[in-house]
């Protein structure tokens, strides 16, 4: 039997926070500085936190360097102000002036910067730090390659500036922090690790009744099994390996439907590959969707096929794996970045080598062929996400940090 859904962020009032109402964020102002509000893990993370803080009484504004994107409406629905296009040119010209104008019109107590190695963001930090009493924090989601940070003439001044500007630099994974320190040789003065989280009240398992209905229809040959990948269509997400794994599986069985959820620059290329592999009848390209929780509940297996880009850039702690786990969905994922902190091999899913579509196909097939294994792994995945990657716990930790600096 599936887990009973826990309360989600929308169902939790201010009294749920460990920070007392007397010292909570009522009347405090925070500015989220971010590159864009298009769909993405870092962007969803930021908006989830902003929504929570707004419900706790904080006044929140997003300072968006480029065009706001799809998540801007979600912010406005939560009465969060969005100011976009602060960086009109590609080289960051004008961002300091525009950000300074925002800070003058909308004075804030706290600056929270999402990612922090962009030149335009560094200018924004400098403008903000000129405001006495403003606390500044940065969060790093990336798992960069050595090549990206190999030139000391570029790296050292940036890190020195960050150490001077930020009260704390936040990592989303302990493994990620070790990667920066041990592999890249980057040391930040003050750091915290706060794992990302998902709303376990929004991402909930399918009801037992719908599960039984789907199972009976599947056994009668009416409903195919469904395998999905949720990711932007860019090279390092590995969609070509997903499609090749699908072709391997469809050589032996035709009762499987493969869903590609997301959009991006590789759309036409991937559609062409599906045609060449002769799997078009079993592949659906759904594009960007706003009903991801419902789509996850319709799947039997979630796949993450990401691989390291040239030089070593990889996933860090993908939110989609947490969302799948919260939905009691087992995952087959490539073992890159800090993915193994979410997917526990043989317990909540399977880890496979990157760029190995046959290994991917083998583990997907194993789950498709064993309903009891899917149910057991999904249940354990849900339990782990609720315990370790709950957005409410994440938001509470951030609020405590913003209020106390610890």
PyMOL commands that set and color helices and strands:
alter all, ss='L'
color gray80, all
select helices_A, chain A and resi 9-11+14-16+21-23+41-55+71-77+95-105+119-129+147-149+152-165+174-183+208-219+235-237+239-250+267-276+280-282+292-298+319-326+339-341+357-368+371-388+391-404
alter helices_A, ss='H'
color red, helices_A
select strands_A, chain A and resi 29-34+59-64+81-83+110-114+135-140+168-171+191-193+225-230+256-261+283-287+301-304+331-334+349-352
alter strands_A, ss='S'
color yellow, strands_A
deselect
rebuild
show_as cartoon
